[in-house]
Structures are given as C-alpha cells and as structure tokens.
Amino acid sequence: MEILIKNLSKIFKGDPKKSIEDTIAVDNVTIDMKDNELVGILGPSGCGKSTTLYMIAGLKEPSNGEIWFDNEEVTNLASEKRGIGFVFQNYALYPHMNVYKNISFPLTNLKVEAYKKENKIESLVLENKLLENIKELNEVIISSSIKNKISKERAILFLIDKYIISPSFAKRLYSYKLFLIEDNTLLNNRVKEIKEDNLKEIENIKEKYLRKDIKIDEEFYLVDRNNERIKERRRLSKDEIDLMVREVARLVQIEDQLDKKPKELSGGQQQRVAIARALVKKPRVLLLDEPLSNLDARLRIKTREEIKRIQKETGITTVFVTHDQEEAMSICDEIVVMNQGKVMQSGKPIDIYKNPNNLFVAKFLGTPPINVFKGLIKEDGIYVDNEKVSSLKNNDYINKEVYVGIRPEGFILNENDEDLGISLRVKEITLNGKDTTLTLEHDSFLGEEIKIVVDSDLALSIATYRFKVKENKMFVFDKESEERISIE
C-alpha cells in the first residue's frame, strides 16, 4: 500500500480574544511512502510528526491537502474505513481482559465481506490428510503430557500450535482418543473407519448444495451456476477469530502469554500485544506513534528489531513516529525528518546522514552529533579561526562567514604536522573497545563540547592536538539560511 500525502497542513485555531494566535502544526507537507516499506517520521517534540500520523489515521482532520492510499483518496474517509492498524504510545490495553481478549477485541463485532466457504468440508479433508500420518498426530498429543499424564486442554493447545487449526477442530481430533490404541492393526482400522465416515459426510454436504444448484470449488468456496464465487457479509465465527488471534500471537511471539492480564507482562510484552491487536484485522497500513518511548534502553533495542522483523514478514506499509534518530536510522527503509511542521529532508537514512540538506538535519542525525564551528571561506579554502581545514571552497561565498559541520568520525590525527588541520584541546578520553571518544574544546565551536571518534590504538593525553579533516565528512552551511552550500 503506497501512502501519498499532498500539500498537507493542520492549523489549530487560536483565540483572538485571549491573544492566542493560530498554531501551524503541519505546514504544506508532501511525502510519498512506498509500498511494503517501514517509514520513519522523525523530529523533535512539537515538529508535527504525530499530528501527521493522526491525519493519516483519520483521527485528526487536515486543514488543507490530500491523503491517498494507492489510488484511493482517504482525506475525508472515516478512520474505521481506512483499513489502518494503530499502536499508541501508551499501548491502551484493557487491564481487565487477558491477552487473548485484548487481541481479539477488534474482531468481535467486525463484519467482513468475503466469499462463502464450506468450512466443514475443508476441515474434513484436512482431517483425513492428518490421519494419514497417525504416528505424528499421536506423538503431538503424547508430547503434551506432564509426568506421563495427558491433559485434554494442554493436548488441544499442542494440536492447535502444531497444525494451525481451530479449537473445535483440535477437540475433534482429540476426541477420537487414537493415542490410547496400542495395537497397530486396531489403530489402522479405526483410522480407516474415521476417514471413510468423513468422505461420506463430504459427499452428503456436496449433495445438499447440488440440490440448490451450488457447487464447491477446489479451495472449498461456494460457486453458483456461472462458476462465480458467492459473496456474503457476516461476522467472523469463533473459530475464525481464534485462528487469527493465534496467528498474530505467533508472529509477535507471545503465543504463550494469551491467558495473562497486561499487568502480568513486561513492557516489551505489552508492546507486542498492542502490535498484535493492530495487526489482527490485517490492516492495509500499520501506524506506530512513539511505540518504544516507555521501554528501557535494552528493551527498546530488542523491540525495534522485532518491529522490523514483523514488518518484513507481513509486508504491511508501516509508518513509525519517533524523536529518537538512532531508532529511526536502525530499522527504517526511509525516514522523513521534520521540524516546525515542515519536511526538512526525506530519503534513505544513510543517504541523509551522508548528504544532509541543511544544518538542522545534519545536527539531528548522528551519535555523537555533528560538530559545528564558525568558519570563513577564503580564496584558497575553508578556515576555522585562522586555520585552514580544507582547500575546497565556493566562489560565491568568498570572504563570507559560514558554519562548518564535521562528523565525529571525520577527524584524523595530524601526526606529520601538515598544513591543513584544526587544533583542538582534549578535555576527556573515553575508551569504547576498538574506538576512543574524545571530548574536546575550541573557541569557534558552536555548542557545549566537541566529541570525535578515533582509533583506540592512538596514545593520547589531555593536551592540544592538530587534526586533519576528512572532506567527505565535512559540510558547509549558509550562516543565514542554514542551508547546505556546495564546495569543490
């Protein structure tokens, strides 16, 4: 599902009587989100990212602009008709319901328009197929035993998980008690008898439909005299709901938590329940609003990897709102960086990191953040203070002040005292395995402290050193507009 946002705006009206001006939360935003991708909307608090997400969901009405899902405009379509799954920041789980009921809740009153299917024949055909491997079937039931005692409820769960079948189907298989027949001849005769009875029942059901001039095709759908499948609008059956709940529970890996209440789960497990509930209706689009903000650092890393896995397995176009640039860059196919209601830049995370359009984007992406200095472009290159850091320049900016941004990994110790370089005072040294993070200072630095990353083999101390600058890690920005300028 492609999501296209065209010139979207959201203005929250002020109150002139109280001297409260209008607030432009989203300002003429255009974004193209590709099918089957995980797209991150990234930016600081108040930048308009969540408002944009809520407009995609239909939970807020745009002031201007259009929203399209593939070739369908949904700008004015009710939220419940858009086919979206939404995961809120606070999960919004029902505390009095167990996990199973929380996930199944969106399905309880859901009406679906689908082709009519003869589920009874489908289950009988599958049953005969499973009975062909009676040894495996019995082993599944026996493996559910605890202390050599088989519990009916536990055995049924094992059958459900093994064969992805409904509870009623599993109960039927268990009711034959075939695992209790030790004699192989007796067992095979009983299996043969059941299969023959099933075939007779299948023929009887087909005969009833034929009297109504209805047939059943190879996939068990009902077809009319023109061989066209027959549609119906109905609620989901309990068995259908159960299959859908267990399918999505397996997908998010909480199939063993279905009987628990939310308070018995960890934060990461609660998040998975929220995602499962959003996915169970098989939405066209999955929307996540700051989904990891309530988790600790370790769980955030683990859960964001799970979100990426789930998105790839389902293929659902997913929009992920976050203020954490590391989160967005680690799992998103594309990111949209927003600030003050506007899109600053969009594209693949690594492309934006390597080629930021402006100072805001350059500062917002990267850990440690980019180091920004006051600089000057002269006829022979770029200077910081009175030191020439590069021979590159822009002739339109000769003798003009600029901002010079250098990524933390863009510094090389100038051991040969070459002409090009910048002198920095080391304040602190932090070892990080193969790398060392240096905290430094410089009079022309814009910010509190400079942080750079160098090889841990370098023997450094608290002193002043000269560093060369990797030109592909350096960006120059207009001092007034803060837009990036080209240098060559």
C-alpha positions in Angstrom: 0.0 0.0 0.0 1.6 3.3 -1.1 0.7 6.3 1.0 0.9 9.7 -0.7 0.5 12.9 1.3 0.0 16.0 -0.9 0.4 19.6 0.5 -1.0 18.5 3.9 -1.5 21.2 6.6 -3.0 21.3 10.0 -3.8 24.6 11.7 -5.1 24.7 15.3 -7.2 27.8 15.6 -6.2 30.3 18.3 -8.4 32.6 20.3 -8.1 36.3 19.3 -10.0 37.3 22.5 -7.2 35.8 24.6 -4.5 36.9 22.2 -3.8 33.3 21.3 -2.6 33.0 17.7 -3.2 30.1 15.3 -0.7 27.3 15.6 0.5 25.7 12.3 1.3 22.1 13.4 1.9 20.8 9.9 2.8 23.1 7.1 2.2 22.1 3.5 3.8 18.7 3.8 4.2 16.3 0.8 5.5 12.8 1.4 5.5 9.7 -0.8 5.7 6.5 1.3 6.4 3.4 -0.8 4.5 0.1 -0.7 5.8 -2.5 1.8 8.3 -0.2 3.4 8.9 0.9 7.0 8.9 4.7 7.0 10.1 6.7 10.0 8.8 10.2 10.7 11.5 11.8 12.8 11.9 15.1 14.6 11.9 16.9 17.9 8.9 17.4 20.1 6.3 19.7 18.6 7.6 19.3 15.0 4.3 17.9 13.7 5.2 14.3 13.3 2.4 12.8 15.5 -0.2 15.2 14.0 0.8 14.0 10.6 0.4 10.4 11.7 -3.1 11.2 13.2 -4.2 12.7 10.0 -3.1 9.6 8.1 -5.1 7.6 10.6 -8.2 9.8 10.2 -8.1 10.8 13.9 -7.4 14.4 13.0 -8.9 16.4 10.2 -6.5 18.2 7.8 -6.9 21.9 7.3 -5.7 21.5 3.7 -4.2 18.9 1.4 -4.9 15.3 0.4 -4.1 11.8 1.7 -4.1 8.9 -0.8 -3.8 5.1 -0.1 -2.7 3.7 -3.5 -5.3 5.2 -6.0 -8.0 5.9 -3.3 -8.2 9.3 -1.7 -9.0 8.9 2.0 -8.7 12.5 3.2 -12.3 12.6 4.3 -12.8 8.9 4.9 -13.7 7.8 8.4 -10.8 6.2 10.3 -12.5 2.9 10.7 -13.0 2.6 6.9 -9.3 3.3 6.1 -8.0 -0.2 6.9 -5.4 1.0 9.4 -3.9 -0.6 12.5 -2.8 2.0 15.1 -0.3 1.4 18.0 -0.5 4.2 20.6 2.4 5.4 22.8 0.7 4.1 26.0 -0.4 0.8 24.4 -4.0 1.4 25.5 -4.6 -2.2 26.6 -7.7 -3.2 28.5 -6.5 -4.1 32.0 -9.5 -6.4 32.9 -9.0 -8.5 29.7 -6.4 -11.2 29.2 -4.0 -11.0 26.2 -6.3 -13.2 24.0 -9.3 -11.0 24.6 -7.2 -7.8 24.1 -6.1 -9.0 20.7 -9.5 -10.4 19.6 -11.5 -7.4 20.7 -11.3 -5.6 17.3 -12.7 -8.7 15.7 -15.7 -9.3 17.9 -18.2 -7.0 16.1 -16.3 -6.8 12.8 -18.3 -7.5 9.7 -16.5 -8.8 6.7 -17.5 -9.1 3.1 -16.0 -12.4 1.8 -16.6 -15.3 -0.5 -18.7 -18.0 1.2 -16.7 -21.1 2.1 -17.7 -24.6 3.1 -15.5 -24.8 6.2 -16.9 -28.2 7.2 -15.7 -30.0 4.1 -12.3 -28.1 4.3 -11.8 -29.4 7.9 -12.9 -33.0 7.0 -10.4 -33.0 4.0 -7.6 -31.7 6.3 -8.6 -34.2 9.0 -8.2 -37.1 6.5 -4.8 -35.7 5.5 -3.6 -35.5 9.1 -4.8 -39.0 9.8 -2.6 -40.3 7.1 0.3 -39.6 9.4 -1.3 -41.0 12.6 2.1 -41.6 14.2 2.9 -37.9 14.2 -0.6 -37.0 15.3 -0.3 -39.2 18.3 3.2 -38.0 19.1 2.0 -34.4 19.3 -0.7 -35.4 21.8 1.6 -37.6 23.9 4.3 -34.8 23.9 1.9 -32.6 25.7 1.9 -34.9 28.8 3.2 -33.9 32.1 4.5 -36.7 34.4 3.1 -39.2 31.9 -0.4 -37.7 32.3 -2.2 -36.2 29.3 -4.3 -33.2 29.9 -7.1 -32.7 27.3 -6.7 -28.9 27.4 -3.0 -29.0 27.0 -3.1 -31.6 24.2 -5.6 -29.4 22.3 -3.3 -26.5 22.6 -0.4 -28.6 21.2 -2.6 -29.7 18.3 -3.6 -26.0 17.6 0.0 -24.8 17.6 1.3 -27.8 15.5 -1.3 -27.8 12.8 -2.6 -24.2 12.9 -6.1 -25.3 13.4 -9.2 -24.1 15.3 -10.1 -25.2 18.8 -13.1 -27.1 17.6 -11.0 -29.0 15.0 -8.4 -29.8 17.7 -11.1 -31.1 20.1 -12.5 -33.3 17.4 -9.1 -34.9 16.7 -8.5 -35.4 20.4 -12.0 -36.9 20.9 -11.0 -40.0 18.8 -8.5 -41.0 21.5 -6.4 -42.7 18.9 -3.3 -42.2 21.1 -4.8 -44.8 23.5 -4.9 -47.6 20.9 -1.6 -49.5 21.2 -2.3 -52.3 18.7 -1.3 -51.1 15.2 -3.9 -53.2 13.4 -6.7 -51.9 15.6 -5.3 -48.3 15.2 -5.2 -48.5 11.4 -8.7 -50.0 11.2 -10.0 -47.2 13.4 -8.3 -44.5 11.2 -9.7 -46.1 8.1 -13.2 -46.1 9.6 -13.0 -42.4 10.5 -11.7 -41.4 7.1 -14.5 -43.3 5.3 -17.1 -41.6 7.6 -15.6 -38.3 6.7 -15.8 -39.0 3.0 -19.4 -40.0 3.3 -20.1 -36.7 5.2 -18.3 -34.7 2.5 -20.5 -36.3 -0.2 -23.7 -35.7 1.7 -22.8 -32.0 2.2 -22.0 -31.6 -1.6 -25.3 -33.3 -2.5 -27.2 -30.8 -0.4 -25.6 -27.9 -2.2 -26.2 -29.5 -5.6 -29.9 -29.5 -5.0 -29.6 -25.7 -4.7 -27.5 -25.6 -7.9 -24.4 -24.7 -5.9 -21.0 -26.3 -6.3 -17.8 -26.3 -4.2 -14.5 -25.5 -5.9 -11.1 -26.8 -5.2 -10.4 -24.2 -2.5 -13.8 -25.0 -0.8 -15.5 -21.8 -1.9 -19.2 -22.0 -3.0 -19.8 -21.2 -6.7 -23.1 -20.5 -8.5 -24.3 -22.0 -11.8 -22.0 -19.5 -13.6 -19.0 -20.8 -11.7 -18.6 -17.5 -9.8 -17.9 -17.4 -6.1 -20.7 -16.3 -3.9 -20.1 -13.3 -1.6 -21.6 -12.7 1.8 -21.4 -10.1 4.6 -21.2 -11.5 8.0 -19.5 -11.5 11.4 -16.4 -13.7 12.0 -17.0 -17.1 13.7 -15.3 -18.0 16.9 -13.0 -20.4 15.1 -12.0 -17.8 12.6 -11.3 -15.3 15.4 -9.2 -17.9 17.2 -7.1 -18.7 14.2 -6.5 -15.0 13.5 -5.5 -14.3 17.1 -3.2 -17.3 17.4 -1.6 -16.5 14.0 -0.8 -12.9 15.0 0.3 -14.0 18.5 2.8 -16.4 16.9 4.0 -13.6 14.6 4.8 -11.3 17.6 6.0 -14.3 19.7 3.5 -14.0 22.6 1.6 -17.3 21.9 2.5 -18.5 25.4 1.1 -15.3 27.1 -2.5 -15.4 25.9 -4.1 -16.2 29.3 -2.3 -13.4 31.2 -3.5 -10.0 32.1 -1.5 -6.9 30.9 -0.2 -6.2 34.4 1.5 -9.6 34.4 3.5 -8.7 31.3 6.8 -6.8 30.8 6.7 -3.5 28.9 8.1 -5.3 25.9 5.4 -7.9 26.0 2.7 -5.3 26.4 4.0 -3.6 23.3 3.8 -6.8 21.4 0.2 -7.3 22.5 -0.6 -3.8 21.2 1.1 -4.6 17.9 -0.8 -7.9 17.6 -4.1 -6.1 18.3 -3.3 -3.6 15.5 -2.3 -6.4 13.1 -5.1 -8.9 13.8 -7.6 -7.2 11.4 -4.9 -7.5 8.6 -4.8 -3.7 8.0 -3.6 -2.1 4.8 -1.4 0.3 6.8 0.2 0.0 10.3 0.8 3.2 12.2 3.0 3.4 15.3 3.2 6.5 17.5 6.4 6.6 19.6 6.0 2.9 20.3 9.2 2.4 22.2 9.3 5.5 24.4 8.0 3.7 27.6 10.7 0.9 27.4 14.1 0.8 28.9 17.2 1.1 26.7 17.8 -2.7 26.4 14.1 -3.4 25.6 14.0 -0.6 23.1 16.8 -2.2 21.0 15.2 -5.6 21.2 11.7 -4.4 20.4 12.7 -2.2 17.5 14.4 -5.2 15.9 11.1 -7.2 16.4 9.1 -4.4 14.8 11.4 -4.6 11.7 11.1 -8.4 11.6 7.3 -8.2 11.9 7.0 -5.5 9.2 9.2 -7.6 6.8 7.2 -10.8 7.5 3.8 -9.1 7.0 4.8 -6.8 4.1 2.5 -4.1 5.6 3.4 -0.5 4.8 4.3 0.9 8.2 4.7 4.4 9.4 6.8 4.8 12.6 6.9 8.1 14.5 9.8 8.8 16.8 12.0 11.5 18.2 14.9 9.1 18.5 17.1 9.3 15.4 19.1 6.2 16.3 15.8 4.2 16.4 14.7 5.5 13.0 18.0 5.1 11.3 18.5 1.5 12.5 15.2 0.0 11.3 13.6 2.3 8.7 13.8 1.8 5.0 13.1 5.6 4.6 13.0 8.4 7.0 11.2 11.8 6.9 12.9 14.5 9.0 10.5 17.2 10.2 11.0 20.5 12.1 8.4 23.2 12.9 5.7 21.5 10.8 7.8 21.2 7.6 9.7 18.3 6.0 13.4 19.1 6.2 14.5 16.1 4.2 13.4 12.6 3.3 15.2 9.5 1.9 17.2 6.5 2.9 18.8 7.0 6.4 22.3 6.5 5.2 21.9 8.9 2.3 20.5 11.6 4.5 23.3 11.1 7.0 26.0 11.4 4.3 24.3 14.3 2.5 22.2 16.5 4.8 20.4 19.3 3.1 20.6 21.8 5.9 22.2 22.4 9.4 19.1 21.1 11.3 19.2 17.7 9.6 23.0 17.5 10.0 22.7 18.2 13.7 19.7 16.0 14.3 21.2 12.8 12.8 24.2 11.1 14.2 25.5 9.9 17.5 27.7 11.6 18.8 26.2 14.6 17.0 28.0 16.5 14.3 30.5 19.2 15.5 29.7 22.7 14.2 32.2 25.5 14.0 32.1 29.1 12.9 34.0 29.3 9.7 35.1 31.5 6.8 35.5 30.8 3.1 38.6 32.5 1.6 40.0 32.4 -1.9 42.2 29.4 -1.1 39.8 27.3 1.0 37.8 27.0 4.2 39.1 28.3 7.5 38.1 27.8 11.2 39.6 30.5 13.2 42.9 31.2 11.4 43.5 27.5 10.5 42.8 26.2 7.0 40.9 23.0 7.3 40.2 22.4 3.5 41.3 23.7 0.1 37.7 23.3 -1.1 35.6 26.4 -1.5 32.6 28.1 -3.0 33.4 31.2 -5.1 30.0 32.7 -4.3 30.9 32.8 -0.6 34.5 34.2 -0.8 35.1 36.2 2.5 31.7 35.2 3.8 31.1 33.6 7.2 29.7 30.1 7.2 29.0 27.2 9.5 31.3 24.2 9.1 30.0 20.8 10.3 32.3 17.9 10.8 31.1 14.4 11.7 32.7 12.8 14.8 34.4 10.2 12.6 35.8 12.9 10.3 39.0 13.7 12.2 42.5 12.2 11.7 45.4 12.9 14.0 47.8 15.2 12.1 51.0 13.4 13.1 53.1 14.9 10.2 52.1 18.5 11.0 50.7 19.0 7.6 49.4 22.5 6.6 45.7 21.6 6.6 44.1 20.9 10.0 42.4 22.2 13.1 43.9 22.4 16.7 41.6 21.0 19.4 42.2 20.8 23.2 41.4 17.4 24.7 39.4 17.5 27.9 38.4 13.9 28.3 39.2 10.5 26.9 36.7 7.6 26.9 37.7 4.1 25.7 34.9 2.2 23.8 36.6 -1.0 22.7 38.2 -0.5 19.3 37.3 3.2 19.3 38.1 6.1 21.6 35.8 9.0 22.1 37.5 12.3 22.7 35.8 15.3 24.4 37.5 18.5 23.2 37.1 22.3 23.0 37.7 25.0 20.5 36.9 28.8 20.6 35.0 28.7 17.4 32.8 25.7 18.3 29.1 26.2 18.4 27.9 24.2 21.4 29.0 22.8 24.7 31.6 20.3 23.8 33.2 18.7 20.8 33.1 14.9 20.5 35.1 12.9 18.0 35.8 9.2 17.5 39.4 8.0 16.8 41.2 4.6 16.8 41.8 3.3 20.3 45.4 2.5 19.3 46.3 6.2 19.4 48.2 7.1 22.5 46.6 10.5 23.5 46.6 12.5 26.7 45.0 15.7 28.0 46.7 18.1 25.6 46.2 20.1 22.3 46.5 18.2 19.0 46.1 19.1 15.4 43.6 17.0 13.3 43.1 16.7 9.6 39.5 16.7 8.4 38.1 14.1 6.1 36.5 16.2 3.4 33.6 13.7 2.8 32.7 14.1 6.5 32.6 17.9 6.3 29.6 20.0 5.3 29.4 23.8 4.9 26.2 25.8 5.6 25.0 29.3 4.8 25.1 31.3 8.0 21.7 33.0 7.4 19.5 30.3 5.9 21.5 27.3 7.4 21.1 25.6 4.0 24.0 23.5 2.8 26.2 25.0 0.2 28.3 23.1 -2.3 32.1 23.1 -2.0 34.7 22.0 -4.6 
